[in-house]
Amino acid sequence: METQELHLTIRPNPVREQMQVQFELPAAGALHWSLVDAIGRRVVTGSTGRLPEGAQVLDLDLGGLQDGVYAFVLVGEGQVGQGLVVKE
């Protein structure tokens, strides 16, 4: 099965507390996400439940997270998206 890339828009970036991730889901499905620190540890994880096809927005609270640079990774059924997040 070929993996489709999800193009993510992460706002604001840098983020202080609230972060929004926007993306287009080409097919309905459940997604899992994680924030990965600079040494590869998953420091925060979550899932969406089943989402319909189309435009999607995830609202995430990062207020308790240490300042730093993280990779945001979003994985679904044959779909993956990632982006860098700067937490201030």
C-alpha positions in Angstrom: 0.0 0.0 0.0 1.4 3.4 -1.0 1.6 6.1 1.7 0.0 9.5 0.9 1.5 12.6 2.3 -0.7 14.9 4.3 0.2 18.6 3.9 0.0 20.2 7.4 -0.4 23.9 8.3 0.7 24.5 11.9 -0.4 27.8 13.5 0.9 29.7 15.3 4.5 28.6 15.0 6.2 29.4 17.3 3.5 28.4 19.8 3.1 29.3 23.4 0.0 27.3 24.5 -2.6 26.6 21.8 -1.7 25.1 18.5 -3.9 24.4 15.5 -3.1 21.9 12.8 -4.9 22.1 9.5 -4.9 19.5 6.8 -7.0 17.9 4.0 -7.9 14.3 4.6 -8.2 12.5 1.2 -10.3 9.6 2.7 -12.2 9.1 6.0 -10.3 7.4 8.8 -8.8 7.6 12.2 -5.5 9.4 12.8 -2.8 9.2 15.5 -0.5 12.1 16.3 2.6 12.6 18.3 5.1 15.3 19.3 8.7 14.0 19.2 11.5 15.8 20.9 15.1 16.4 19.6 16.3 13.1 20.8 13.4 11.1 19.3 11.2 10.6 22.4 7.4 10.8 21.9 6.5 13.4 24.6 2.8 13.8 23.7 0.5 11.5 21.8 -3.1 11.4 20.9 -5.7 10.2 18.4 -8.6 11.7 16.6 -11.1 8.9 16.3 -12.7 8.5 12.9 -12.8 11.7 10.8 -14.6 12.3 7.5 -12.9 13.0 4.2 -12.1 16.7 3.7 -10.7 19.7 5.5 -9.8 19.1 9.1 -8.5 21.1 12.1 -6.9 19.8 15.3 -6.7 22.1 18.3 -4.0 21.1 20.7 -3.0 22.5 24.1 0.8 22.6 24.5 0.9 24.8 27.6 2.5 22.1 29.8 5.2 21.3 27.3 8.8 22.4 27.8 10.2 25.0 25.4 12.1 23.5 22.4 11.8 22.2 18.9 9.5 19.2 18.2 8.4 17.2 15.2 4.7 16.9 14.9 3.8 13.6 13.2 0.3 12.7 12.0 -0.3 9.1 10.9 -3.4 7.5 9.5 -4.5 4.6 7.3 -1.9 4.9 4.5 -1.4 8.6 5.3 1.4 10.5 7.0 2.1 14.2 7.6 4.8 16.0 9.6 6.1 19.4 10.5 8.3 21.2 12.9 6.9 23.0 15.9 8.8 25.6 18.0 7.4 25.8 21.6 8.2 29.0 23.5 
